[in-house]
Amino acid sequence: MSGSLDGQSGALSATLPKMTERNAPLSEYRAAFHAAHVAMAVVNREGVVIAANAALGALLGADPEQLRGAVAADLADLREDPRLRSAYREVLRGRHDRLRCTRRLRGRDGRSRWAEITVVPLPEDRDLPADRPPDLRKERRTDLRPDRHPDMQPDRRAQSLDEPRSVLLTIVDVSEQHDLQARLRHLQMHDSVTRLPNRSLFFERLASALESATVVPGNGQPPRPPGGPTVLHGDGEGDAPWGGLPDWPPGAQPPPARSGAADGEPTPALTQHGGGPQARRSGRVGLCYLDLDGFKAINDTLGHRVGDELLGAVAQRLTECAAPGGHLVARLGGDEFALLVTDSTGTDQLTELAHALLVALQRPFDVSGHRLTVSASIGVVERLAAGTHTTALMQAADTTLYWAKADGKARWALFDPERNAHRMTRQALSSTLRQAVERGEFVLEYQPLVGLDDGVVHGAEALVRWRHPQFGLLAPNRFIGLAEENGAIVPLGRWVLRTACRQARHWQLAHPKQPMRVSVNVAVRQVWDSDLVADVAATLAETGLPAELLQLELTESAVMGSAGRPLQALQQLSDMGVTIAIDDFGTGYSNLAYLSRLPVSSLKLDGSFVRGFRAEEHPNPADETIVEALVQLAHRLGLTVTAECVESAEQAERLGRIGCDTGQGWFFSRPVAPEQISALLRAEG
């Protein structure tokens, strides 16, 4: 603590020049010393008080005469802390010309108070007040036992006697200012709605826990205790404080100081929220990152006042769960909370705590006449504290919280490095999709559509592959979903459409007697985010491909829910002569009424039905009955049917027997390069 604090500090600044001015008369020096309202003592090179003024006696509750001969380090609590003791010794030896720090002292009346301590050397001819007792110098020279004055090193005692030089010790009571700062900090570091520690205090405690885990006992670098000193050297520049002010709630009293102890003992807030020294010695850290499910709906419908009361009630239950272990509970913002476990014993402890939190939140909340229920999703992370950075820990917690929500909410999820690696791969793919389209990293393969009655290739489905420079050739299931999420499906879809139509036109020109329809998958986002009709029209005009040789495939869920713009687009495409097919039919809404109202020309049966035709010795009558019924229904509606995932001759024969029009699958061909499709056409021709 530095700077002018109050009137006492002003008196001190006015008094010190008089006391340190070499030309000032001794009487003026003596009068200023005794009359000062600032508590002062003159201390010799051995660290012994040789004079104390009345203000110091009043501050410590002792007669000034009784303080003479006392060890100054004990009076000002400068002994216990290693760094502070060393800095004090340097001033006594004349190597530094100032020490300033803030300590918590306890007077003889038992009261604790915060004090600003300053130690500065006095000129050698001003080392003692003029009215000192004649035998005090003798006391200084004879009472030098090591157990009496541990502040002095053995090799310095003789030199101290030969070169006597005193220092001036001043003590200013700053308890009121310190308490005010503590109250202000409490307000700054706590959430006004829940009264929990806020985001700032949470990250401060987390960083402290991770930093302290890197301290190796016995390496000469003890952890810096909160509330420690600021040491100011001769140039006036100071070291950074070793810790912040304690987080006392308004009105709380500081704990009593231990006699001669450094200010490193835990404050009530530290003990309550799990930030004390015992927790920091564990070596592991755990975090439960919690987000309320359904809170926004309550807040929007019932108002912010009810929402705030609900947050307060949630905070109370979280605190009750964390109280037995003394863990930190904080509100990070909105409906997000965090529980920090700095003495983690492993993942079992964290998952048990997460389960207890979920159970506690299952009970209804009675808030302002409303009975409300909320659940929570919790991300759980536990690891060694050493080597862990705050950012990495919070990223892991945020990722795991997302997993809990994605897995269905109202649950906890434990961080899994393998799953996270998969997520990182997805993120890397997602972030480079658009650039990959521009760089030409995608290729098309084609899987034949074969007539089940004649075995002739009637078309081919275009299947996109990503030739990734790092991960190799990627199948569509690795990136199509990502492209739909980030919108890259639009430029990628345009490229697929243009490339497939160009290839189909090439086949048409090369084999004019063998019409080859190319089938292209279209995502519903392409219909919403782009002018699909214009794109198709432009592509057909550019490539010269007849519209009847292009088939667009949409999933059943996309087509069955079509309305407005998507439905209009499908109708316009159908009017152009483009064939519309429903892909994976039988796995979506299966609202058959839509089949009569949508411009659909073909159904592609999902492979899950076809797998029931696996072998004659293990038939699945139900699957065969369903497929036969769907084929008959489609034919009644004027639709053709393609069976996907045909893998054997038996399946192909039975599908053909019940009337299925075409088949697609590895029995006929796996997806191949366009040159191999050309070879098939040449063989048929």
Wavefront OBJ file of the C-alpha trace (Angstrom):
o trace
v 0.000 0.000 0.000
v 1.454 3.365 -0.922
v 0.516 7.006 -1.165
v -1.100 9.437 1.268
v -3.867 7.717 3.190
v -5.282 10.250 5.624
v -4.366 13.086 7.888
v -1.917 10.896 9.752
v 0.047 10.222 6.610
v 0.103 13.928 5.966
v 1.505 14.508 9.439
v 4.096 11.850 8.770
v 5.224 13.477 5.545
v 5.547 16.790 7.355
v 7.390 15.293 10.331
v 9.981 13.157 8.571
v 11.887 16.063 6.977
v 12.356 17.617 10.393
v 13.593 14.382 11.870
v 15.966 13.540 9.041
v 17.321 17.021 8.332
v 20.971 17.012 9.409
v 21.028 20.706 10.322
v 17.887 20.634 12.434
v 18.506 21.241 16.164
v 18.270 18.175 18.356
v 15.575 19.793 20.424
v 13.402 20.250 17.344
v 14.102 16.682 16.363
v 13.161 15.435 19.819
v 10.011 17.541 20.006
v 8.804 16.437 16.597
v 9.368 12.804 17.496
v 7.380 12.906 20.729
v 4.616 15.235 19.526
v 3.883 13.420 16.286
v 0.470 11.831 15.946
v 2.067 9.093 13.895
v 3.299 6.074 15.832
v 7.114 6.042 15.674
v 10.071 4.223 17.106
v 13.799 4.606 16.668
v 15.396 1.216 16.121
v 19.100 0.472 16.262
v 21.079 -1.640 13.825
v 20.384 -4.741 15.900
v 16.649 -4.268 15.471
v 16.005 -3.129 19.059
v 13.683 -0.242 19.912
v 15.690 2.490 21.626
v 12.906 5.077 21.719
v 9.147 5.073 21.166
v 6.760 7.987 21.088
v 3.391 8.291 22.787
v 1.456 7.612 19.572
v 3.106 4.203 19.240
v 2.301 3.380 22.832
v -1.327 4.354 22.294
v -1.560 2.307 19.104
v -0.152 -0.819 20.728
v -1.782 -0.281 24.126
v 1.509 -0.021 26.005
v 3.571 2.577 27.835
v 6.236 3.978 25.489
v 8.892 3.301 28.117
v 7.900 -0.378 28.143
v 8.513 -0.583 24.413
v 12.160 0.423 24.719
v 14.323 -2.653 24.392
v 11.647 -4.586 22.498
v 12.431 -6.295 19.209
v 10.959 -4.083 16.483
v 10.313 -7.007 14.145
v 7.931 -8.459 16.725
v 6.054 -5.192 17.161
v 5.583 -4.709 13.407
v 5.226 -8.392 12.434
v 8.331 -8.332 10.239
v 9.834 -11.614 11.389
v 7.780 -14.524 10.063
v 7.594 -13.816 6.349
v 10.937 -14.787 4.729
v 10.957 -12.135 2.016
v 9.794 -9.403 4.328
v 12.343 -10.360 6.982
v 15.105 -10.252 4.375
v 14.029 -6.831 3.090
v 13.886 -5.467 6.647
v 17.378 -6.782 7.323
v 18.684 -5.051 4.196
v 17.425 -1.703 5.500
v 19.047 -2.322 8.887
v 22.347 -3.056 7.121
v 22.097 0.091 5.016
v 21.835 -1.759 1.717
v 18.342 -0.432 1.015
v 16.973 2.851 2.223
v 13.279 2.050 2.535
v 10.841 -0.689 3.426
v 7.113 -0.208 3.224
v 4.441 -2.836 3.667
v 0.981 -3.444 5.065
v 0.593 -5.863 7.972
v -2.147 -6.957 10.318
v -1.105 -6.330 13.917
v -2.596 -7.283 17.237
v -2.204 -4.962 20.189
v -2.021 -5.914 23.812
v -5.740 -5.228 24.055
v -6.318 -8.161 21.675
v -7.644 -5.991 18.858
v -6.484 -6.642 15.312
v -5.761 -3.720 13.034
v -4.237 -3.168 9.647
v -1.176 -0.956 9.650
v 1.123 0.578 7.095
v 4.710 -0.034 8.186
v 7.569 2.165 6.977
v 11.249 1.722 7.866
v 13.794 4.344 6.743
v 17.397 4.956 7.898
v 18.217 7.970 10.045
v 21.360 10.051 9.561
v 24.140 8.696 11.755
v 24.179 11.775 13.996
v 20.412 11.502 14.480
v 20.285 7.849 15.423
v 18.936 8.434 18.941
v 16.782 11.048 20.598
v 18.738 13.476 22.729
v 16.971 12.468 25.942
v 17.766 8.747 25.743
v 18.771 7.159 29.049
v 22.534 6.908 29.489
v 22.444 3.129 29.944
v 20.471 2.406 26.771
v 23.609 2.353 24.646
v 24.991 -0.231 27.023
v 21.866 -2.312 26.571
v 22.373 -2.136 22.854
v 25.915 -3.464 23.138
v 25.370 -6.211 25.652
v 21.989 -7.714 24.773
v 22.997 -9.351 21.471
v 22.195 -12.986 22.109
v 21.164 -14.802 18.868
v 17.936 -16.014 20.426
v 17.138 -12.444 21.433
v 17.830 -10.844 18.034
v 17.444 -13.384 15.228
v 17.186 -10.527 12.731
v 20.964 -10.109 12.759
v 23.338 -12.528 11.066
v 26.389 -13.534 13.178
v 28.845 -12.045 10.724
v 27.159 -8.637 10.957
v 26.952 -8.129 14.718
v 30.472 -6.874 15.212
v 30.183 -4.539 12.263
v 26.900 -3.207 13.641
v 28.570 -2.250 16.905
v 31.381 -0.503 15.097
v 29.071 1.377 12.725
v 25.975 2.271 14.728
v 23.150 3.582 12.618
v 19.466 3.732 13.540
v 16.292 3.483 11.503
v 12.957 5.148 11.985
v 9.978 2.800 12.229
v 6.536 4.331 11.640
v 3.195 2.585 11.978
v 0.004 4.140 10.601
v -3.358 2.564 11.411
v -5.118 2.051 8.069
v -7.824 -0.307 9.292
v -10.678 1.892 8.114
v -9.190 2.320 4.661
v -8.367 -1.364 4.466
v -11.869 -2.356 5.520
v -13.347 0.026 2.952
v -11.170 -1.457 0.242
v -12.176 -4.953 1.348
v -15.848 -3.993 1.147
v -15.398 -2.433 -2.276
v -13.532 -5.488 -3.488
v -16.273 -7.728 -2.157
v -18.840 -5.768 -4.147
v -16.617 -5.847 -7.209
v -15.933 -9.579 -6.976
v -19.422 -10.871 -6.094
v -22.599 -11.192 -8.101
v -25.357 -8.879 -6.912
v -28.161 -11.328 -7.783
v -26.865 -14.551 -6.223
v -24.222 -13.095 -3.839
v -21.842 -15.714 -5.181
v -18.304 -14.951 -6.327
v -18.479 -13.605 -9.855
v -16.512 -14.376 -12.983
v -13.563 -12.158 -12.022
v -13.088 -13.736 -8.607
v -13.557 -17.230 -10.028
v -10.781 -16.784 -12.563
v -8.571 -15.154 -9.951
v -8.976 -18.176 -7.664
v -8.540 -20.617 -10.528
v -5.342 -18.931 -11.688
v -4.058 -18.870 -8.112
v -4.772 -22.579 -7.667
v -3.008 -23.480 -10.899
v -0.056 -21.193 -10.181
v 0.465 -22.465 -6.645
v 0.529 -26.051 -7.923
v 3.780 -25.269 -9.752
v 5.602 -24.332 -6.516
v 7.898 -27.119 -5.366
v 8.289 -27.272 -1.563
v 11.827 -26.571 -0.459
v 12.933 -24.825 -3.626
v 13.349 -21.515 -1.880
v 10.359 -19.918 -3.551
v 7.414 -20.139 -1.173
v 3.975 -19.227 -2.495
v 3.086 -15.616 -1.953
v 0.428 -15.262 0.713
v -2.541 -12.981 0.096
v -2.285 -9.621 1.815
v 1.523 -9.771 1.814
v 3.877 -6.811 1.684
v 4.790 -4.353 -0.954
v 8.509 -3.775 -0.567
v 9.776 -0.367 -1.693
v 13.491 0.086 -2.278
v 15.645 3.186 -2.401
v 14.617 4.175 -5.891
v 10.994 4.372 -4.834
v 9.883 1.606 -7.194
v 7.999 -1.247 -5.574
v 7.509 -4.940 -6.105
v 3.994 -5.992 -7.007
v 1.850 -6.957 -4.024
v 2.025 -10.642 -3.234
v -1.736 -10.984 -3.068
v -4.988 -9.094 -3.148
v -7.178 -7.908 -0.341
v -9.192 -10.600 1.441
v -12.751 -11.016 0.233
v -14.620 -10.238 3.448
v -18.357 -9.720 3.176
v -19.474 -6.253 4.251
v -19.587 -5.997 8.024
v -17.412 -9.033 8.659
v -14.465 -8.659 11.012
v -10.985 -9.826 10.031
v -9.810 -12.942 11.852
v -7.521 -12.349 14.834
v -3.874 -12.184 13.916
v -1.504 -14.768 15.297
v 1.261 -13.282 17.347
v 4.281 -12.722 15.143
v 2.677 -14.636 12.207
v 2.827 -13.582 8.591
v -0.422 -12.572 6.969
v -0.884 -15.820 5.127
v -3.697 -17.459 7.034
v -6.948 -17.999 5.141
v -9.699 -15.458 5.404
v -13.249 -16.649 6.048
v -14.097 -16.328 2.369
v -11.097 -18.375 1.363
v -12.020 -21.114 3.781
v -15.656 -21.104 2.778
v -15.020 -21.299 -0.946
v -12.172 -23.735 -0.950
v -9.237 -21.453 -1.708
v -7.185 -21.998 1.423
v -3.668 -23.333 1.697
v -4.823 -26.901 2.337
v -6.686 -26.990 -0.975
v -3.681 -25.645 -2.862
v -1.473 -28.517 -1.749
v -3.544 -31.231 -3.434
v -1.894 -31.078 -6.853
v -5.124 -31.717 -8.809
v -7.959 -29.475 -9.855
v -11.510 -30.209 -10.949
v -14.283 -28.127 -12.446
v -18.033 -28.557 -12.870
v -19.255 -26.086 -15.492
v -23.040 -25.822 -15.266
v -25.654 -24.276 -17.529
v -29.371 -24.258 -16.693
v -31.712 -25.901 -19.204
v -34.921 -24.001 -19.888
v -34.053 -20.894 -17.875
v -34.418 -18.532 -20.830
v -38.042 -19.557 -21.351
v -38.828 -18.830 -17.688
v -37.010 -15.515 -17.797
v -38.778 -14.446 -20.999
v -42.290 -15.483 -19.934
v -42.332 -14.599 -16.216
v -39.950 -11.645 -16.258
v -36.466 -10.858 -15.030
v -37.523 -10.428 -11.402
v -38.744 -14.020 -11.208
v -35.696 -15.101 -13.182
v -33.354 -13.402 -10.726
v -35.123 -14.990 -7.756
v -34.814 -18.376 -9.424
v -31.092 -17.816 -9.966
v -30.720 -16.975 -6.288
v -32.531 -20.170 -5.299
v -30.366 -22.214 -7.656
v -27.250 -20.610 -6.194
v -28.384 -21.586 -2.699
v -28.754 -25.243 -3.667
v -25.412 -25.285 -5.439
v -23.770 -23.791 -2.369
v -25.362 -26.425 -0.144
v -23.955 -29.171 -2.361
v -20.488 -27.644 -2.368
v -20.367 -26.695 1.314
v -19.217 -30.080 2.736
v -16.096 -29.981 0.573
v -15.567 -26.235 0.861
v -15.543 -25.836 -2.912
v -15.795 -22.504 -4.684
v -19.207 -21.775 -6.218
v -19.370 -18.899 -8.695
v -21.805 -17.412 -11.151
v -20.005 -16.815 -14.427
v -22.856 -14.907 -16.040
v -26.401 -15.460 -17.287
v -27.472 -18.932 -16.204
v -23.921 -20.313 -16.067
v -22.306 -21.441 -12.822
v -19.018 -23.103 -11.948
v -17.811 -25.215 -9.034
v -14.059 -25.258 -8.553
v -12.503 -28.165 -6.661
v -8.891 -27.342 -5.841
v -8.334 -30.454 -3.727
v -9.650 -32.980 -6.233
v -9.104 -36.646 -5.468
v -9.988 -37.769 -8.992
v -12.797 -37.983 -11.522
v -15.007 -39.998 -9.166
v -15.205 -37.055 -6.781
v -16.151 -34.677 -9.602
v -18.768 -36.947 -11.160
v -20.332 -37.627 -7.757
v -20.498 -33.880 -7.165
v -22.060 -33.338 -10.609
v -24.650 -36.029 -9.886
v -25.457 -34.404 -6.537
v -25.978 -31.071 -8.298
v -28.400 -32.613 -10.787
v -30.361 -34.298 -8.000
v -30.521 -31.057 -6.005
v -31.896 -29.144 -8.984
v -34.571 -31.745 -9.734
v -36.708 -30.552 -6.831
v -39.177 -27.825 -7.858
v -38.511 -24.207 -6.917
v -41.249 -22.094 -5.327
v -40.572 -18.571 -6.579
v -42.999 -15.628 -6.310
v -46.041 -17.862 -6.296
v -44.788 -20.021 -9.152
v -43.650 -23.626 -8.895
v -40.798 -23.869 -11.372
v -38.587 -26.693 -12.542
v -35.238 -26.427 -14.262
v -32.578 -28.935 -15.113
v -28.903 -28.459 -15.815
v -26.224 -29.650 -18.182
v -22.799 -30.017 -16.581
v -19.368 -30.306 -18.126
v -16.873 -32.056 -15.837
v -13.091 -31.676 -16.145
v -10.462 -33.080 -13.770
v -6.691 -33.081 -14.208
v -3.304 -32.349 -12.662
v -3.041 -28.675 -11.832
v 0.656 -28.423 -12.661
v 1.098 -27.511 -16.304
v -2.593 -26.712 -16.785
v -3.493 -23.254 -18.053
v -6.710 -21.447 -17.231
v -7.667 -21.064 -20.881
v -7.151 -24.758 -21.639
v -9.153 -25.844 -18.599
v -12.077 -23.578 -19.443
v -12.038 -24.640 -23.093
v -12.225 -28.270 -21.993
v -15.079 -27.450 -19.603
v -16.967 -25.538 -22.285
v -16.529 -28.401 -24.745
v -17.745 -30.935 -22.208
v -20.759 -28.790 -21.350
v -21.629 -28.747 -25.048
v -21.423 -32.553 -25.079
v -23.844 -32.762 -22.154
v -26.345 -30.574 -24.003
v -25.863 -32.418 -27.286
v -26.390 -35.759 -25.541
v -29.850 -34.709 -24.345
v -29.401 -32.146 -21.528
v -30.187 -32.748 -17.836
v -26.972 -34.735 -17.476
v -23.255 -34.411 -16.904
v -20.488 -35.282 -19.344
v -16.874 -36.050 -18.449
v -14.081 -34.677 -20.590
v -12.768 -37.335 -22.965
v -9.474 -36.601 -24.784
v -10.355 -38.949 -27.657
v -13.748 -37.364 -28.177
v -12.134 -33.959 -27.948
v -9.592 -34.928 -30.600
v -12.515 -35.879 -32.848
v -14.106 -32.509 -32.117
v -10.867 -30.718 -32.959
v -10.707 -32.608 -36.241
v -14.292 -31.589 -37.015
v -13.440 -28.003 -36.211
v -10.376 -28.111 -38.449
v -12.445 -29.545 -41.294
v -15.257 -27.056 -40.788
v -12.935 -24.059 -40.828
v -11.326 -25.063 -44.146
v -14.346 -26.300 -46.121
v -14.920 -23.157 -48.164
v -11.243 -22.791 -49.014
v -11.139 -26.465 -49.999
v -13.868 -25.849 -52.583
v -11.869 -22.952 -54.008
v -8.663 -25.019 -54.054
v -10.343 -27.887 -55.909
v -9.795 -30.510 -53.213
v -13.104 -32.301 -53.885
v -13.653 -35.115 -56.365
v -16.730 -37.026 -57.522
v -17.194 -40.758 -57.678
v -20.233 -42.419 -59.225
v -22.227 -45.488 -58.143
v -24.330 -47.143 -60.870
v -28.115 -47.455 -60.710
v -28.880 -50.826 -62.294
v -32.207 -52.114 -63.602
v -33.282 -55.171 -61.604
v -35.187 -56.627 -64.552
v -32.550 -56.193 -67.271
v -29.238 -55.580 -65.448
v -28.570 -52.456 -67.517
v -27.001 -49.293 -66.058
v -29.704 -46.608 -66.189
v -27.902 -43.930 -64.229
v -25.369 -43.116 -61.537
v -25.406 -41.259 -58.258
v -22.687 -38.633 -57.835
v -20.951 -38.999 -54.471
v -18.529 -36.300 -53.365
v -15.199 -37.081 -51.691
v -12.746 -34.688 -50.054
v -9.131 -35.328 -50.948
v -7.805 -33.652 -47.812
v -4.081 -32.795 -47.787
v -3.738 -33.952 -44.163
v -6.437 -36.577 -43.554
v -6.543 -38.236 -46.971
v -9.698 -39.186 -48.873
v -12.748 -38.401 -46.717
v -16.209 -39.890 -47.234
v -19.275 -37.590 -47.281
v -20.318 -38.487 -43.732
v -17.146 -36.786 -42.478
v -17.928 -33.333 -43.836
v -21.433 -32.949 -45.339
v -22.989 -32.307 -41.918
v -20.323 -29.692 -41.202
v -20.943 -28.043 -44.546
v -24.661 -27.811 -43.785
v -23.920 -26.278 -40.383
v -21.593 -23.533 -41.601
v -23.219 -22.871 -44.978
v -20.363 -24.238 -47.083
v -22.863 -26.711 -48.533
v -24.063 -23.968 -50.907
v -20.794 -23.436 -52.837
v -19.947 -27.128 -52.503
v -23.384 -28.092 -53.842
v -22.969 -25.785 -56.839
v -19.625 -27.406 -57.646
v -21.081 -30.920 -57.359
v -24.059 -30.022 -59.563
v -21.901 -28.419 -62.244
v -19.293 -31.214 -62.241
v -21.876 -34.021 -62.314
v -23.878 -32.418 -65.128
v -20.730 -31.866 -67.156
v -19.830 -35.539 -66.738
v -23.360 -36.694 -67.612
v -23.238 -34.597 -70.775
v -19.949 -36.285 -71.663
v -21.571 -39.710 -71.258
v -24.536 -38.649 -73.356
v -22.322 -37.525 -76.198
v -20.143 -40.632 -75.976
v -23.079 -43.062 -75.738
v -26.102 -41.409 -77.382
v -28.072 -44.647 -77.502
v -27.627 -45.278 -73.770
v -29.271 -42.401 -71.851
v -27.558 -41.996 -68.481
v -29.365 -40.098 -65.748
v -27.080 -38.545 -63.134
v -28.421 -38.251 -59.591
v -27.205 -35.391 -57.377
v -27.896 -34.996 -53.655
v -29.295 -31.644 -52.549
v -29.352 -30.443 -48.946
v -32.395 -28.539 -47.758
v -30.151 -25.590 -46.871
v -29.273 -25.274 -50.546
v -32.949 -24.650 -51.248
v -33.233 -22.018 -48.520
v -29.847 -20.274 -48.837
v -29.470 -20.145 -52.600
v -31.580 -19.859 -55.725
v -31.478 -23.561 -56.535
v -33.794 -23.207 -59.518
v -31.556 -20.560 -61.073
v -28.434 -22.610 -60.325
v -29.889 -25.708 -62.002
v -31.118 -23.759 -65.009
v -27.745 -22.076 -65.471
v -25.885 -25.372 -65.123
v -28.078 -27.171 -67.641
v -27.654 -24.300 -70.080
v -23.890 -24.219 -69.561
v -23.350 -27.972 -69.951
v -26.067 -28.694 -72.506
v -27.434 -31.588 -70.459
v -31.142 -32.287 -71.029
v -33.186 -31.709 -67.874
v -34.648 -35.240 -67.963
v -31.139 -36.664 -67.448
v -30.766 -34.876 -64.107
v -32.247 -36.249 -60.888
v -32.079 -34.323 -57.617
v -32.242 -36.314 -54.383
v -33.552 -34.796 -51.138
v -33.974 -36.628 -47.851
v -37.455 -37.621 -46.776
v -37.370 -35.331 -43.727
v -36.530 -32.351 -45.941
v -39.158 -33.045 -48.589
v -42.006 -34.036 -46.276
v -41.683 -30.808 -44.316
v -41.498 -28.629 -47.402
v -43.627 -25.538 -47.558
v -43.333 -22.083 -49.023
v -40.109 -21.490 -50.887
v -38.800 -25.127 -50.876
v -42.088 -26.448 -52.249
v -42.161 -23.768 -54.944
v -38.571 -24.587 -55.902
v -39.325 -28.304 -56.211
v -42.355 -27.587 -58.363
v -40.380 -25.280 -60.664
v -37.620 -27.864 -61.034
v -40.161 -30.545 -61.860
v -41.746 -28.258 -64.433
v -38.300 -27.887 -66.043
v -38.193 -31.668 -66.501
v -35.805 -32.434 -63.641
v -36.615 -35.623 -61.720
v -37.113 -35.280 -57.946
v -36.328 -38.316 -55.779
v -36.818 -38.898 -52.062
v -33.651 -40.374 -50.581
v -33.613 -42.808 -47.627
v -37.385 -43.238 -47.824
v -38.903 -44.945 -44.784
v -36.616 -43.382 -42.167
v -38.170 -39.916 -41.873
v -41.682 -38.622 -41.263
v -43.246 -41.195 -43.618
v -46.322 -39.042 -44.093
v -47.622 -40.795 -47.197
v -50.191 -38.070 -47.845
v -47.398 -35.804 -49.079
v -46.530 -38.202 -51.894
v -49.648 -37.201 -53.793
v -49.010 -33.468 -53.388
v -45.262 -33.173 -53.985
v -43.631 -33.205 -57.450
v -41.773 -36.437 -56.672
v -40.896 -38.958 -59.384
v -38.897 -41.606 -57.536
v -38.411 -43.200 -54.120
v -35.100 -44.594 -52.875
v -35.736 -47.201 -50.167
v -33.421 -46.930 -47.191
v -30.858 -49.695 -46.882
v -32.199 -50.778 -43.493
v -35.140 -52.452 -45.295
v -32.927 -54.106 -47.877
v -30.688 -55.662 -45.228
v -33.645 -57.861 -44.227
v -33.212 -59.619 -47.583
v -29.735 -60.735 -46.605
v -30.033 -64.521 -47.200
v -32.629 -67.123 -48.057
v -31.916 -69.132 -44.907
v -32.477 -66.091 -42.661
v -35.294 -64.132 -44.288
v -37.098 -61.283 -42.576
v -40.740 -61.597 -43.652
v -41.703 -58.252 -42.131
v -39.084 -56.334 -44.118
v -40.068 -58.064 -47.335
v -43.736 -57.323 -46.686
v -42.992 -53.636 -46.009
v -40.849 -53.287 -49.129
v -43.437 -55.009 -51.295
v -46.171 -52.722 -49.954
v -44.060 -49.608 -50.566
v -43.233 -50.696 -54.097
v -46.890 -51.310 -54.896
v -47.891 -47.959 -53.369
v -45.210 -46.107 -55.335
v -46.238 -47.738 -58.599
v -49.894 -46.862 -57.948
v -48.769 -43.228 -57.561
v -46.691 -43.361 -60.726
v -43.339 -43.393 -58.936
v -40.302 -45.552 -59.600
v -38.455 -47.314 -56.756
v -34.709 -47.769 -56.217
v -33.393 -50.093 -53.502
v -30.189 -48.923 -51.813
v -27.435 -51.050 -50.236
v -27.922 -54.154 -52.394
v -25.028 -56.420 -51.414
v -25.837 -59.885 -52.821
v -27.378 -61.662 -55.782
v -30.088 -63.085 -53.506
v -31.154 -59.610 -52.447
v -31.183 -58.361 -56.026
v -33.249 -61.337 -57.206
v -35.864 -61.033 -54.437
v -36.129 -57.240 -54.848
v -36.682 -57.694 -58.562
v -39.283 -60.374 -57.889
v -41.446 -57.997 -55.806
v -41.285 -55.285 -58.487
v -38.450 -52.954 -57.405
v -37.246 -51.018 -60.487
v -33.543 -50.363 -59.891
v -30.900 -51.318 -57.396
v -27.798 -49.619 -56.067
v -25.073 -51.136 -53.931
v -21.759 -52.921 -53.793
v -23.218 -56.033 -55.432
v -23.287 -54.050 -58.656
v -20.369 -51.699 -58.029
v -18.831 -49.598 -55.344
v -18.492 -45.844 -56.076
v -15.919 -45.506 -58.855
v -14.222 -42.899 -60.998
v -16.165 -41.629 -64.033
v -13.833 -43.511 -66.400
v -15.024 -46.823 -64.972
v -18.662 -45.881 -65.572
v -17.671 -45.131 -69.147
v -16.151 -48.612 -69.363
v -19.419 -50.158 -68.166
v -21.352 -48.256 -70.814
v -18.936 -49.360 -73.518
v -19.292 -52.975 -72.381
v -23.080 -52.743 -72.575
v -23.007 -51.023 -75.934
l 1 2 3 4 5 6 7 8 9 10 11 12 13 14 15 16 17 18 19 20 21 22 23 24 25 26 27 28 29 30 31 32 33 34 35 36 37 38 39 40 41 42 43 44 45 46 47 48 49 50 51 52 53 54 55 56 57 58 59 60 61 62 63 64 65 66 67 68 69 70 71 72 73 74 75 76 77 78 79 80 81 82 83 84 85 86 87 88 89 90 91 92 93 94 95 96 97 98 99 100 101 102 103 104 105 106 107 108 109 110 111 112 113 114 115 116 117 118 119 120 121 122 123 124 125 126 127 128 129 130 131 132 133 134 135 136 137 138 139 140 141 142 143 144 145 146 147 148 149 150 151 152 153 154 155 156 157 158 159 160 161 162 163 164 165 166 167 168 169 170 171 172 173 174 175 176 177 178 179 180 181 182 183 184 185 186 187 188 189 190 191 192 193 194 195 196 197 198 199 200 201 202 203 204 205 206 207 208 209 210 211 212 213 214 215 216 217 218 219 220 221 222 223 224 225 226 227 228 229 230 231 232 233 234 235 236 237 238 239 240 241 242 243 244 245 246 247 248 249 250 251 252 253 254 255 256 257 258 259 260 261 262 263 264 265 266 267 268 269 270 271 272 273 274 275 276 277 278 279 280 281 282 283 284 285 286 287 288 289 290 291 292 293 294 295 296 297 298 299 300 301 302 303 304 305 306 307 308 309 310 311 312 313 314 315 316 317 318 319 320 321 322 323 324 325 326 327 328 329 330 331 332 333 334 335 336 337 338 339 340 341 342 343 344 345 346 347 348 349 350 351 352 353 354 355 356 357 358 359 360 361 362 363 364 365 366 367 368 369 370 371 372 373 374 375 376 377 378 379 380 381 382 383 384 385 386 387 388 389 390 391 392 393 394 395 396 397 398 399 400 401 402 403 404 405 406 407 408 409 410 411 412 413 414 415 416 417 418 419 420 421 422 423 424 425 426 427 428 429 430 431 432 433 434 435 436 437 438 439 440 441 442 443 444 445 446 447 448 449 450 451 452 453 454 455 456 457 458 459 460 461 462 463 464 465 466 467 468 469 470 471 472 473 474 475 476 477 478 479 480 481 482 483 484 485 486 487 488 489 490 491 492 493 494 495 496 497 498 499 500 501 502 503 504 505 506 507 508 509 510 511 512 513 514 515 516 517 518 519 520 521 522 523 524 525 526 527 528 529 530 531 532 533 534 535 536 537 538 539 540 541 542 543 544 545 546 547 548 549 550 551 552 553 554 555 556 557 558 559 560 561 562 563 564 565 566 567 568 569 570 571 572 573 574 575 576 577 578 579 580 581 582 583 584 585 586 587 588 589 590 591 592 593 594 595 596 597 598 599 600 601 602 603 604 605 606 607 608 609 610 611 612 613 614 615 616 617 618 619 620 621 622 623 624 625 626 627 628 629 630 631 632 633 634 635 636 637 638 639 640 641 642 643 644 645 646 647 648 649 650 651 652 653 654 655 656 657 658 659 660 661 662 663 664 665 666 667 668 669 670 671 672 673 674 675 676 677 678 679 680 681 682 683 684 685
